[in-house]
Amino acid sequence: MRLVVLTRAWRLHDHPALQAGGPSALVALDSFDGDWPRRTACWRRLSRRELAFKLRSQGLAPLDARRLDSRALAELARLGLSEIHLDAACDPLGDAWLQRLQGAGLPVYRHAPALTLLELLLEGRPTLPRSFSAFHRLFQARAHIQPAQDFHAASPMALPASLKALEWQEEATATDSSLPSGWQPGEEAGLAALASFMERNWSVDSREWERSAPSAFAEGGSSGLSPWLAQGNLGPRRLWQALGEALDQPASAPLAASLRRQLVWRDYALALHAHHPSLEWEAVAPAWRLFPTRPLAGRLEAWKEGRTGIPVVDAAMRQLRDEGWMHNRLRMMCGTWLVKQMGQPWVDGLAHFREQLVDWDPALNAMNWQWCAGCGVDAQPWFRLFSPEKQAERADPEGALLRRWVPELSPLSLPVARRAWALTPLERAAVDYPVADPDPSRGRAEALEAWARFRA
Ligand SMILES: Cc1cc2nc3c(=O)[nH]c(=O)nc-3n(C[C@H](O)[C@H](O)[C@H](O)COP(=O)(O)OP(=O)(O)OC[C@H]3O[C@@H](n4cnc5c(N)ncnc54)[C@H](O)[C@@H]3O)c2cc1C
C-alpha cells in the first residue's frame, strides 16, 4: 500500500506524486495554511476543497495529512503501507514535511513542482550554474519531460475504524474575502484559463506581446497563468505540451518558444531554492550581505501604498494591492525602484509581494527579488538603473494602466502625467499627487553613492 501526501499541487492532471502512488494509493491533503500568506492560504483552501470533492467523486476519501502523526503512520505501516510519495518543493517547508514523514522509517519520495527532475538535470555537477543561459543549455541537453497524464483512482482500501479519525473533514464553506475579486482558484479554472489562452491570437510579434502590460484580466502582455501554476492548479508539463503544439505552427512558434523559456526560468528558481534554502532572506552572493541599505519606514510605506510620486510605480503597486498581480516588467521596475533608488532592503519588498501576490511562489519571488537587488544569480549589475519614463512607455504605451490606477493625474496629458515628479507649480496645483521622494535624479545619485560606498 502507498500513501501520497499533497502539500502543493491541487489537481488531478499532470501530478507526478499521484502517478507514482498509483490508482490504489491513500491520498492525504495538507489542511494547514498557517504557514502561507493570507491570499495564498485562501487560494489553497478553495483549491483543496475542489480537489477533495473530485477525489470523493472517484470513491476515494482523502485523509488529513496533519493528522498523520507517528502513531498513525505506524498503524498504517502495520496495515501494509510500504512507501510514501510527498508532493512538496525542495525548500524549507518541503524539507520539514520530508523529515516528519521520514520518522515512520519507510521510504519517502519527494516530487517537486518543477517541470523536470532537477536531481537528474544537475547530476554530477557540484554547483548550480550561476547564469540562466548556462542552466538553459543544460536543460536543453538533459531535460526529460514526462508526458502529462490524468489521475484516476481505483477503489482504495477501506480504512479500519481505528483510523477513521484521520479522514479529511470538509472545511467551513463561509465565503472567504481574502482574495481580490475576479480570481477563480482551482484546477477547473486553471485548465479553463489555459484553454482560453491557447485560443488567443498568437500571430503577434513576441516583442509586441511583452510590451503591453494590461490588467491581470485583460488579454495580452503575457499568459496570465501564473496564479494557477504557482498554486499547483495547472501542471507545468501540461502547459509545456500545449506550447509544443503551438511551436508546430509558424505563426505561433516565436511566442511559444519565448513562453517555454519562461518555464525554464521557473525551474531555475526552484533549483536555486533547493540549493539555497535561505534564498528568501539571505543574498546568494556572500559579499552582497553587507550592502549598505538606507531603511526609511516612510519610503517603504509610500511604495507599498502606491504613493511614491513615480506614476508607473504607483500604478503597478496599486494594481498589486487591488488585483494581486502585476506584469513581470512592472515587478522588475517596482522592485528595482524600491531597492536601488529608494534604498530599502530587498527582503522588505519580498515580504510585501509575498502578502499581496495571488501567484506567490517562494522560489520565484525570492530569485527575482535577488535579481532586482543585484545580489542573486544572473542579477543585473547594480549601476544599471531603470528609467521610470522609458519603462512606462514600454510597459504601458497607451497609458491604460496609468489612467486606471492613478486617476488623480487624469487632468494632465499622458506625457506630462508620466513625468509627474517634474510638474510645474501650476500643474501640481491642478492635481492631488505626492511629491516624489526620491525623484529619478536624486534616486540615481543615492543609488550610485551606495554602490560607491559598497565598493570602497
Ligand atoms: C520582484 C519579482 C517578484 C516575482 N514574484 C513572483 C512570484 O511570487 N510568483 C511567480 O509566479 N512569479 C513571480 N515573478 C516572475 C514573473 O513576474 C511572473 O511569473 C509573471 O509575471 C507571471 O505572469 P504570466 O504567467 O503572465 O507570465 P508568462 O510570461 O506568461 O510566463 C509563464 C510562466 O513562466 C514563469 N515565469 C515567467 N517569468 C518568470 C521569471 N522572471 N522567473 C521565474 N519564472 C518565470 C511563471 O511560472 C509564469 O507563470 C516575480 C518577478 C519579479 C521581478
The ligand as a Gaussian input file, in Angstrom:
#p B3LYP/6-31G(d) Opt

LIG

0 1
 C       10.297000      41.085000      -7.965000
 C        9.604000      39.931000      -8.672000
 C        8.869000      39.011000      -7.941000
 C        8.249000      37.931000      -8.580000
 N        7.499000      37.057000      -7.827000
 C        6.873000      36.007000      -8.438000
 C        6.082000      35.101000      -7.680000
 O        5.992000      35.171000      -6.446000
 N        5.443000      34.116000      -8.359000
 C        5.545000      33.960000      -9.725000
 O        4.907000      33.059000     -10.291000
 N        6.327000      34.781000     -10.441000
 C        6.991000      35.799000      -9.858000
 N        7.760000      36.650000     -10.605000
 C        8.076000      36.293000     -12.006000
 C        7.137000      36.864000     -13.083000
 O        6.954000      38.233000     -12.901000
 C        5.771000      36.186000     -13.096000
 O        5.932000      34.785000     -13.143000
 C        4.959000      36.606000     -14.318000
 O        4.788000      37.994000     -14.341000
 C        3.626000      35.905000     -14.266000
 O        2.800000      36.273000     -15.323000
 P        2.485000      35.275000     -16.505000
 O        2.046000      33.943000     -16.019000
 O        1.547000      36.008000     -17.411000
 O        3.932000      35.136000     -17.170000
 P        4.365000      34.498000     -18.569000
 O        5.308000      35.453000     -19.182000
 O        3.194000      34.081000     -19.363000
 O        5.229000      33.234000     -18.118000
 C        4.676000      31.916000     -17.934000
 C        5.226000      31.360000     -16.632000
 O        6.659000      31.305000     -16.655000
 C        7.177000      31.534000     -15.346000
 N        7.963000      32.783000     -15.326000
 C        7.741000      33.907000     -16.044000
 N        8.666000      34.851000     -15.721000
 C        9.476000      34.300000     -14.783000
 C       10.597000      34.767000     -14.047000
 N       11.095000      36.019000     -14.195000
 N       11.169000      33.959000     -13.135000
 C       10.714000      32.695000     -12.957000
 N        9.648000      32.183000     -13.632000
 C        9.031000      32.988000     -14.524000
 C        5.950000      31.712000     -14.430000
 O        5.614000      30.471000     -13.870000
 C        4.893000      32.192000     -15.407000
 O        3.574000      31.962000     -14.975000
 C        8.391000      37.755000      -9.991000
 C        9.144000      38.684000     -10.713000
 C        9.738000      39.765000     -10.067000
 C       10.560000      40.733000     -10.879000

